[in-house]
Amino acid sequence: MTKYSKLISFVLLCVLTLSAFGIYQIQTSATLPEIEVVTEEGNADELDALYFIGNIYSTQSSGRSSTFEFKDGGFSYLNNRSVFRHLDYVYNPVANRYVSDYRSFMRGKARNISNFTETDDEIVYTAMASDVNWRRMYDDNMLDISLFDKDSEEEQSYEVRLEGASYHGIVASYYHAPELTIVTQAADEQMRNGWYIYTFNFDEPEDTLSPEVNVGQALDSSSVQISFSPTGTERYIPFKSLQPGAEDEYGEITDYTTDAFHVYDIQTGDFQEIPLFEEGETLVLSEDEQVVVGQDLGETINWHVWNVTDESLNELGSTDMITPSIGRLPVYYYNHSFNQGLQLVNGHVYAYEDHYSEDGYGRPMFQVIDLDSVSTDFSGYFELEDRENDRSTEIMLFDFMINPL
């Protein structure tokens, strides 16, 4: 065969392969069940800012499953995406949007949610060098920082060494120009995990940073959790100290109880302790300059605003919850964080629960609460449109997030 005939054969093989894959996609998409939002109270438009990845699967066949995403108030199956769109796709809507809008900026960068903080004008990227290049895992004190201007598309890049611990992992970052506050989990000299907070100033950049605070030492606790932020622009970072409880037969701790809540003030570098309620459980959320404290009584939550000046609570009112546990069930495989089912964005609390109906089917459920009126703007769940004729298909959600912009 000549080189031209080989080239033609290769091209034809590629065309046939892509065509076969396209036909397969069309055939499989025609059989995928439709999913709907069932509104019990309020307006489903309140979910337009919600994003999540979900999976439908057959309880009769472990090999039959399909992944979908909920975005901008609508559903789409990932099976229906082209091969080329799959190449750039990650399970992070923020990173996908950046790849689409700012492709040059995203080259060579990690794409986890915790790596990015965004404002109206800028994007800040913060990642350890090993997040991109695993060969640098043994030099994991090197931090990559980039500041990207959306209008000019100019990028400032820095490489910074973190002192005070080793094997850092970026947990969250908070941007208040010109300062960037970075929270990491790392190993101390005894190889125990700890929390560290660093500050980087874009007007006066340094190539070495020392920790502003060792969170565990400051709170006198060996077990600390953080509450993540969808925005990365709030002033107060909530932390929860835990007391270990029961142990299993292997000596592993199987249960923890809340010891105390604190918020870290990024501007002053101080901690404030949030008092625990004597009745019920305590919830702590933050957004912008506000700390919101909830008294969880199960069927209801009494909402308060924490006054940081005189360290007191100002009551907002109460909300009836659609289940006694929605938004408040812990997820133990994320044991470094709390509020896994609650997010506070634009003055609204988004609560999630993987609820099961009386007939035993999983129904991912959401409740959206407006804190100005402490009323429910939306409550409802996701369900198969043809549930009556499809008793063997279940729905499962992965992590959800709220787009604050």
PyMOL commands that set and color helices and strands:
alter all, ss='L'
color gray80, all
select helices_A, chain A and resi 3-30+44-47+78-80+83-88+93-101+103-106+113-115+129-131+134-139+215-219+332-334+387-389
alter helices_A, ss='H'
color red, helices_A
select strands_A, chain A and resi 35-42+50-58+65-71+74-77+116-118+122-128+142-149+155-162+166-176+179-187+193-201+208-209+213-214+224-227+236-244+256-265+271-274+281-287+290-296+300-307+312-320+337-338+342-345+348-356+362-370+375-384+393-402
alter strands_A, ss='S'
color yellow, strands_A
deselect
rebuild
show_as cartoon
